[in-house]
Amino acid sequence: MARFCTQLFVILFTGCALLPNSGCADLSAVVADSVVETRMSPNRKATALVLDENRIVEMALAIALDPRGGIDNLLNLIDLSVPPAIAGDYDFVMFVVDKTLNDLVPPILADLQPIHYHGIRAFDLGIGVDGLESREVGPPGLRGYIFLTGSAQIVTGPSLHEIGHGWSVYLTGPEELVQATRPNPIVNLTLSSPRNNNHWNNVLVDGAMIGGRVGFDTCNPLQAFSFDFAPFLSDTNRLPFAPMELYLMGLAHADEVDPIAIHPDDIRVEIDDELQVCYDRTGNTVSPDELSDRTRLVTMDEIIEHNGERLPACGEAPTHFRVALVVLAGEALSNNDWQGYMSAIDFFEADEERVLLDHFPAERFPEFHEDVTNLLTVEPEFPFLNFYMATGGRATLEFVEFE
């Protein structure tokens, strides 16, 4: 432990690391040699890549010190290890860092493991991503990689949010819309997505990609709030995809989407004795009339004018998607660990409404059951959703079987 702490201190405070068997500029060789064992789940719908614990800290440090380089090396790990083992075609690789791996990584580094979506190929026109540069990896239908940091995130979030990144929030106009979806500068430093836009931010879209809030009238500035006060539900699997998001996914027609409001980014809404009060950056109160005058409504006609029509259109676009679930682990998973992943798969890919806790009985998963029960007590009207439920029954998802 003393040797490790000394090495960690040197790495963190010198920038270029004394990483054993590697150099700071390129950890590809380290990554390529990291997988010591590959294990399939009992239902063959997940595979675990067991990593050499001597290489784990090196990769965690690569992410912490150089997020883009670190992610590139994890992408190389998937490119080298995953596609040959998967039968058939798939749209996404869902890449999950298991707790057995996190337990071996110092908390200061584990907290920096990014949760995000990394686009590989764009197949749809009119949604702002047709300029995405493709990576020649995986099957030809691969859309992107989803990164999560625990098995629970498959069912409690933000898996729906990350899947939505395959289509959403990359529109190229109108200009006010582009400005409202601009990334936070800090977030921009820790993500490797080649795109310029990350989230709806101040665009009041009531959906899984953040923006607005379920139950609010998105076109009513009296009920608007800035991105700074996005509800905690935004990063869980408790918000369905909004009509705007379903349109971009090819699951809704343009005439199903009402005009969307862009909330001024210099006005914040706070809750005071259950009343919403608007303030500008200097703390002055903003009247409802002023907020209404400054709230821009963007119509679908404007969006289509700037981006072109969504192609393939709703009715012609795919409605079934395939996911390869890959677990990064620090040791071979136990039978109970695998049961957790398989229960998550059963819930998330079901083509009907399901109750999450039915898949995680308290006697087998006491901590998970307690955590979810507590969350549902806070907001019982927002249950956890699988992909079918989040799309309003318009699309389905399955986890592919491994050979």
GUFIMAR-995181 format. One line per 2 residues: number of its first residue (from 0); for each residue x, z, y of C-alpha. Coordinates in nm, 4 decimals. Example, Ala and Ser with C-alpha at 12.3 -4.5 7.8 and 13.67 -1.06 7.14 Angstrom:
0 = 1.2300:0.7800:-0.4500 | 1.3670:0.7140:-0.1060
***
This chain:
0 = 0.0000:0.0000:0.0000 | 0.2834:0.0803:0.2412
2 = 0.4435:-0.2592:0.1749 | 0.1106:-0.4339:0.2335
4 = 0.0440:-0.2484:0.5605 | 0.3903:-0.3342:0.6884
6 = 0.3398:-0.7002:0.6028 | -0.0028:-0.7007:0.7665
8 = 0.1406:-0.5439:1.0842 | 0.4127:-0.8085:1.1048
10 = 0.1636:-1.0899:1.0500 | -0.0909:-0.9695:1.3043
12 = 0.1613:-0.9005:1.5760 | 0.3960:-1.1935:1.5339
14 = 0.1344:-1.4684:1.5038 | 0.3357:-1.6779:1.2558
16 = 0.3246:-1.4877:0.9314 | 0.5782:-1.3912:0.6692
18 = 0.3273:-1.5018:0.4076 | 0.4910:-1.5056:0.0649
20 = 0.5197:-1.8458:-0.0996 | 0.3764:-2.0285:0.2002
22 = 0.4273:-2.1343:0.5573 | 0.2093:-2.0761:0.8581
24 = 0.1405:-2.4421:0.9178 | 0.0117:-2.5339:0.5732
26 = -0.1394:-2.3114:0.3045 | -0.2617:-2.5985:0.0901
28 = -0.0207:-2.5135:-0.1917 | -0.1294:-2.1497:-0.1809
30 = -0.4934:-2.2486:-0.2007 | -0.4390:-2.5000:-0.4786
32 = -0.2741:-2.2353:-0.6986 | -0.5207:-1.9578:-0.6166
34 = -0.7860:-2.0126:-0.8831 | -0.6840:-1.8306:-1.1987
36 = -1.0147:-1.8539:-1.3827 | -1.3483:-2.0343:-1.3650
38 = -1.6589:-1.8627:-1.5020 | -2.0135:-1.9992:-1.5264
40 = -2.3257:-1.7906:-1.4793 | -2.5408:-1.7418:-1.7909
42 = -2.7976:-1.9907:-1.6559 | -2.5164:-2.2318:-1.5583
44 = -2.6556:-2.2590:-1.2031 | -2.3546:-2.0924:-1.0433
46 = -1.9826:-2.0932:-1.0999 | -1.7322:-1.8270:-1.0012
48 = -1.3788:-1.9138:-0.9009 | -1.1700:-1.6030:-0.9687
50 = -0.8773:-1.5896:-0.7275 | -0.5299:-1.4479:-0.7707
52 = -0.5433:-1.1229:-0.5749 | -0.1890:-1.1836:-0.4501
54 = -0.3163:-1.4904:-0.2662 | -0.6377:-1.3420:-0.1286
56 = -0.4851:-1.1680:0.1722 | -0.2916:-1.4825:0.2595
58 = -0.6122:-1.6865:0.2826 | -0.7943:-1.4118:0.4715
60 = -0.5085:-1.4023:0.7198 | -0.5207:-1.7794:0.7555
62 = -0.8827:-1.7476:0.8633 | -0.8150:-1.4520:1.0923
64 = -0.5115:-1.5992:1.2684 | -0.6166:-1.9637:1.2750
66 = -0.9886:-1.9993:1.1956 | -0.9854:-2.3777:1.1868
68 = -0.6780:-2.3940:0.9651 | -0.8105:-2.1202:0.7392
70 = -1.1414:-2.2945:0.6872 | -0.9661:-2.6232:0.6222
72 = -0.7738:-2.4573:0.3420 | -1.0884:-2.3094:0.1926
74 = -1.2387:-2.6578:0.2109 | -0.9346:-2.7833:0.0228
76 = -0.9982:-2.5161:-0.2392 | -1.3512:-2.6459:-0.2893
78 = -1.2393:-3.0083:-0.2815 | -0.9851:-2.9390:-0.5551
80 = -1.1855:-2.7066:-0.7758 | -1.5561:-2.7683:-0.7418
82 = -1.6680:-3.1343:-0.7509 | -1.5181:-3.2172:-1.0952
84 = -1.7078:-2.9253:-1.2511 | -2.0545:-3.0110:-1.1203
86 = -2.2907:-3.2367:-1.3115 | -2.4654:-3.5053:-1.1094
88 = -2.5202:-3.5218:-0.7355 | -2.5901:-3.2521:-0.4759
90 = -2.6590:-3.2230:-0.1026 | -2.4867:-2.8931:-0.0232
92 = -2.2248:-2.6605:-0.1636 | -2.3249:-2.2995:-0.0976
94 = -1.9956:-2.1123:-0.0874 | -2.0368:-1.7329:-0.1291
96 = -1.7603:-1.4743:-0.0922 | -1.8468:-1.2092:-0.3515
98 = -1.8080:-0.8369:-0.2888 | -1.5315:-0.8264:-0.5509
100 = -1.3289:-1.0438:-0.3174 | -1.4246:-0.8630:0.0017
102 = -1.3270:-0.5308:-0.1547 | -0.9689:-0.6581:-0.1835
104 = -0.9487:-0.7765:0.1759 | -0.8836:-0.5278:0.4577
106 = -1.2043:-0.4717:0.6591 | -1.0423:-0.5999:0.9775
108 = -0.9992:-0.9363:0.8054 | -1.3193:-0.9370:0.5992
110 = -1.5192:-0.9038:0.9217 | -1.3621:-1.2267:1.0444
112 = -1.4705:-1.4356:0.7476 | -1.6948:-1.6913:0.9156
114 = -2.0548:-1.7529:0.8140 | -2.1311:-2.1082:0.9113
116 = -2.2152:-2.4640:0.8190 | -1.9474:-2.7319:0.7971
118 = -2.0790:-3.0873:0.8069 | -1.9336:-3.3397:0.5615
120 = -2.1564:-3.6477:0.6064 | -2.4562:-3.7446:0.8176
122 = -2.7159:-3.9765:0.6655 | -2.9965:-3.9628:0.9219
124 = -3.0312:-4.1421:1.2546 | -3.2064:-4.0182:1.5659
126 = -3.1041:-3.6534:1.5271 | -2.7736:-3.6605:1.7132
128 = -2.5291:-3.6376:1.4210 | -2.4778:-4.0051:1.3369
130 = -2.1322:-3.9907:1.4978 | -2.0110:-3.7239:1.2556
132 = -1.6846:-3.8200:1.0914 | -1.7249:-3.8023:0.7131
134 = -1.4850:-3.6348:0.4725 | -1.4269:-3.8305:0.1537
136 = -1.4860:-3.5373:-0.0788 | -1.7435:-3.4522:-0.3401
138 = -2.0281:-3.6797:-0.4459 | -2.1423:-3.9501:-0.2014
140 = -2.4625:-3.7586:-0.1233 | -2.2832:-3.4401:-0.0080
142 = -2.4111:-3.3358:0.3367 | -2.2114:-3.0195:0.3984
144 = -2.0698:-2.6822:0.2986 | -2.2541:-2.3564:0.3615
146 = -2.0407:-2.0425:0.3926 | -2.1925:-1.6992:0.3208
148 = -2.0207:-1.3642:0.2725 | -2.2317:-1.1954:0.0075
150 = -2.4846:-1.2633:-0.2645 | -2.7656:-1.0953:-0.0698
152 = -2.7292:-1.3535:0.2078 | -2.8745:-1.6174:-0.0235
154 = -3.2151:-1.4493:-0.0096 | -3.2082:-1.2282:0.2993
156 = -3.0257:-1.4709:0.5236 | -2.8767:-1.6540:0.6934
158 = -2.8881:-1.9202:0.4174 | -3.1966:-2.0936:0.5620
160 = -3.0316:-2.0984:0.9025 | -2.7127:-2.2543:0.7662
162 = -2.9033:-2.5175:0.5668 | -3.0897:-2.6060:0.8857
164 = -2.7577:-2.6861:1.0492 | -2.7503:-3.0004:0.8362
166 = -2.9954:-3.1540:1.0831 | -3.0795:-2.9294:1.3755
168 = -2.9548:-2.8731:1.7323 | -2.7303:-3.1794:1.7623
170 = -2.9526:-3.3903:1.9890 | -2.7703:-3.5949:2.2525
172 = -3.0342:-3.5755:2.5226 | -3.2053:-3.5193:2.7577
174 = -2.9111:-3.3649:2.9400 | -3.0938:-3.0366:3.0092
176 = -3.1491:-2.9998:2.6357 | -2.7823:-3.0595:2.5612
178 = -2.6795:-2.7978:2.8173 | -2.9254:-2.5434:2.6759
180 = -2.7861:-2.5825:2.3227 | -2.4213:-2.5584:2.4250
182 = -2.2139:-2.3205:2.2104 | -2.0967:-1.9813:2.3199
184 = -1.7221:-2.0157:2.4062 | -1.6295:-1.7314:2.1709
186 = -1.8313:-1.8771:1.8845 | -1.6722:-2.2145:1.9481
188 = -1.3307:-2.0661:1.8751 | -1.4294:-1.9366:1.5326
190 = -1.6182:-2.2338:1.3907 | -1.4708:-2.5507:1.2480
192 = -1.7789:-2.7684:1.2907 | -1.6771:-3.1010:1.4465
194 = -1.9963:-3.1094:1.6518 | -2.0416:-2.9974:2.0089
196 = -2.3690:-2.8047:1.9760 | -2.4409:-2.5013:1.7625
198 = -2.7806:-2.3388:1.8301 | -3.0998:-2.3792:2.0288
200 = -2.9850:-2.0935:2.2539 | -3.2207:-2.1125:2.5548
202 = -3.4488:-2.3718:2.3984 | -3.7641:-2.1875:2.2996
204 = -3.8068:-2.3220:1.9481 | -3.9714:-2.0686:1.7181
206 = -3.7658:-2.1290:1.4091 | -3.4855:-2.0449:1.1727
208 = -3.2226:-2.2030:1.3992 | -3.2833:-1.9391:1.6718
210 = -3.4740:-1.9801:1.9971 | -3.8192:-1.8494:2.0789
212 = -3.9946:-1.5962:1.8637 | -4.2686:-1.6200:1.6050
214 = -4.6045:-1.5348:1.7598 | -4.4966:-1.6357:2.1090
216 = -4.6362:-1.9376:2.2892 | -4.3156:-2.1335:2.3389
218 = -4.4517:-2.3185:2.6400 | -4.5578:-2.0043:2.8256
220 = -4.2743:-1.8778:3.0501 | -4.4465:-1.5388:3.0681
222 = -4.3495:-1.4967:2.7053 | -4.0023:-1.6459:2.7256
224 = -3.6779:-1.4642:2.6750 | -3.3168:-1.5672:2.7012
226 = -3.0880:-1.6224:2.4018 | -2.9187:-1.2902:2.4767
228 = -3.2330:-1.1176:2.3544 | -3.3039:-1.3287:2.0463
230 = -3.4873:-1.1133:1.7906 | -3.3011:-0.9735:1.4925
232 = -3.5184:-1.1935:1.2717 | -3.3235:-1.4972:1.3853
234 = -3.0360:-1.4414:1.1440 | -3.2495:-1.3553:0.8424
236 = -3.4639:-1.5592:0.6051 | -3.7792:-1.4337:0.7734
238 = -3.8407:-1.7136:1.0232 | -3.9710:-2.0480:0.8933
240 = -3.8425:-2.3767:1.0261 | -4.0247:-2.4707:1.3450
242 = -4.2070:-2.8052:1.3865 | -3.9122:-2.9333:1.5937
244 = -3.6727:-2.8405:1.3145 | -3.8992:-2.9915:1.0495
246 = -3.9048:-3.3153:1.2505 | -3.5247:-3.3284:1.2550
248 = -3.5205:-3.2581:0.8811 | -3.7532:-3.5547:0.8251
250 = -4.0374:-3.3268:0.7169 | -4.2733:-3.3588:1.0170
252 = -4.4009:-3.6402:1.2374 | -4.3190:-3.6468:1.6067
254 = -4.6833:-3.5913:1.7032 | -4.6728:-3.2535:1.5277
256 = -4.4194:-3.1182:1.7780 | -4.5439:-2.9747:2.1065
258 = -4.3270:-2.9987:2.4197 | -4.0475:-2.7435:2.3988
260 = -3.9512:-2.5151:2.6845 | -3.5981:-2.4650:2.8122
262 = -3.5653:-2.1158:2.9487 | -3.3310:-2.0866:3.2511
264 = -3.0041:-1.9419:3.1231 | -2.9565:-1.7224:3.4305
266 = -3.2836:-1.5339:3.3805 | -3.3141:-1.2513:3.1313
268 = -3.6329:-1.0946:3.0004 | -3.6350:-0.7261:2.9205
270 = -3.9024:-0.5093:2.7667 | -4.0067:-0.2236:2.9957
272 = -4.2942:-0.0030:2.8733 | -4.4098:-0.2912:2.6526
274 = -4.4250:-0.5249:2.9552 | -4.1940:-0.8210:2.9885
276 = -3.9994:-0.8235:3.3131 | -3.7746:-1.1107:3.4208
278 = -3.4488:-1.0542:3.6062 | -3.1860:-1.2882:3.7423
280 = -2.8134:-1.2263:3.7038 | -2.8023:-1.0061:4.0127
282 = -3.0787:-0.7809:3.8804 | -3.3541:-0.9081:4.1079
284 = -3.7017:-0.9475:3.9628 | -3.8172:-1.3039:3.9058
286 = -4.1874:-1.3716:3.9485 | -4.3899:-1.5474:3.6771
288 = -4.4542:-1.8371:3.9138 | -4.0822:-1.8824:3.9802
290 = -4.0039:-1.8698:3.6101 | -4.2782:-2.1240:3.5435
292 = -4.1397:-2.3578:3.8090 | -3.7922:-2.3361:3.6593
294 = -3.8942:-2.3729:3.2938 | -3.8340:-2.7323:3.1870
296 = -4.0676:-2.8794:2.9246 | -3.9106:-3.1498:2.7101
298 = -4.1427:-3.3867:2.5267 | -4.0820:-3.5650:2.1991
300 = -4.1068:-3.8963:2.3865 | -3.8016:-3.7923:2.5918
302 = -3.6120:-3.6786:2.2845 | -3.6817:-4.0069:2.1038
304 = -3.5926:-4.2056:2.4159 | -3.2446:-4.0470:2.4227
306 = -3.1778:-4.0180:2.0499 | -3.3807:-4.2953:1.8944
308 = -3.6453:-4.2487:1.6289 | -3.5751:-4.0209:1.3359
310 = -3.4689:-4.2434:1.0433 | -3.5651:-4.2259:0.7699
312 = -3.8977:-4.1121:0.9117 | -4.1221:-3.8408:0.7765
314 = -4.2796:-3.9729:0.4583 | -3.9661:-4.1720:0.3756
316 = -3.6985:-3.9029:0.4180 | -3.5915:-3.6889:0.1190
318 = -3.8044:-3.3840:0.0449 | -3.5983:-3.2445:-0.2422
320 = -3.2457:-3.1100:-0.2008 | -2.9790:-2.9972:-0.4477
322 = -2.7341:-2.7127:-0.3960 | -2.4178:-2.6241:-0.5888
324 = -2.3621:-2.2481:-0.5787 | -1.9932:-2.1526:-0.5869
326 = -1.8834:-1.7903:-0.5845 | -1.5343:-1.6831:-0.4772
328 = -1.4505:-1.3616:-0.6585 | -1.1597:-1.1220:-0.6907
330 = -1.2349:-1.0562:-1.0564 | -1.4678:-1.1750:-1.3299
332 = -1.8283:-1.0878:-1.2464 | -2.0169:-0.8356:-1.4568
334 = -2.3454:-0.9170:-1.6279 | -2.5305:-0.7185:-1.3615
336 = -2.3510:-0.9112:-1.0866 | -2.4564:-1.2389:-1.2456
338 = -2.8132:-1.1099:-1.2768 | -2.8144:-1.0561:-0.9005
340 = -2.7108:-1.4161:-0.8378 | -2.9605:-1.5519:-1.0911
342 = -3.2424:-1.3465:-0.9377 | -3.1466:-1.4874:-0.5979
344 = -3.1536:-1.8403:-0.7386 | -3.4943:-1.7874:-0.9007
346 = -3.6422:-1.6696:-0.5702 | -3.4768:-1.9192:-0.3390
348 = -3.5470:-2.2367:-0.5380 | -3.9066:-2.1551:-0.6431
350 = -4.1534:-2.4279:-0.5421 | -4.4199:-2.1731:-0.4549
352 = -4.4602:-1.8586:-0.2504 | -4.2752:-1.5640:-0.3973
354 = -4.2331:-1.1951:-0.3122 | -3.8614:-1.1197:-0.2854
356 = -3.8702:-0.7701:-0.4310 | -4.0434:-0.8984:-0.7438
358 = -3.7087:-1.0563:-0.8298 | -3.5068:-0.7395:-0.7654
360 = -3.6734:-0.4455:-0.9445 | -3.5699:-0.1060:-0.8164
362 = -3.4464:0.0161:-1.1546 | -3.1868:-0.2634:-1.1750
364 = -3.1038:-0.3137:-0.8061 | -3.1709:0.0223:-0.6367
366 = -2.9546:-0.0332:-0.3271 | -3.0779:-0.3865:-0.2643
368 = -3.4388:-0.2761:-0.3171 | -3.3960:0.0129:-0.0736
370 = -3.2328:-0.2061:0.1934 | -3.5031:-0.4734:0.1765
372 = -3.7818:-0.2150:0.1724 | -3.6406:-0.0576:0.4876
374 = -3.6245:-0.3955:0.6614 | -3.9819:-0.4782:0.5663
376 = -4.0962:-0.1410:0.6988 | -3.9659:-0.2346:1.0440
378 = -4.1376:-0.5759:1.0543 | -4.3790:-0.5936:0.7581
380 = -4.5536:-0.9014:0.8975 | -4.2366:-1.1056:0.8433
382 = -4.1657:-1.1299:0.4676 | -3.8553:-1.2974:0.3295
384 = -3.8940:-1.6692:0.2699 | -3.7539:-1.9090:0.0155
386 = -3.6797:-2.2707:0.1086 | -4.0238:-2.3966:0.0005
388 = -4.1984:-2.1312:0.2100 | -3.9721:-2.1898:0.5121
390 = -4.0625:-2.5602:0.5148 | -4.4328:-2.4875:0.4849
392 = -4.4362:-2.6360:0.1373 | -4.3041:-2.9709:0.2614
394 = -3.9756:-2.9635:0.0709 | -3.8141:-2.8128:-0.2364
396 = -3.4636:-2.7124:-0.3342 | -3.2830:-2.6608:-0.6623
398 = -2.9478:-2.5254:-0.7696 | -2.7664:-2.7775:-0.9891
400 = -2.6471:-2.6906:-1.3364 | -2.2740:-2.6901:-1.4041
402 = -2.1236:-2.8727:-1.6992
***
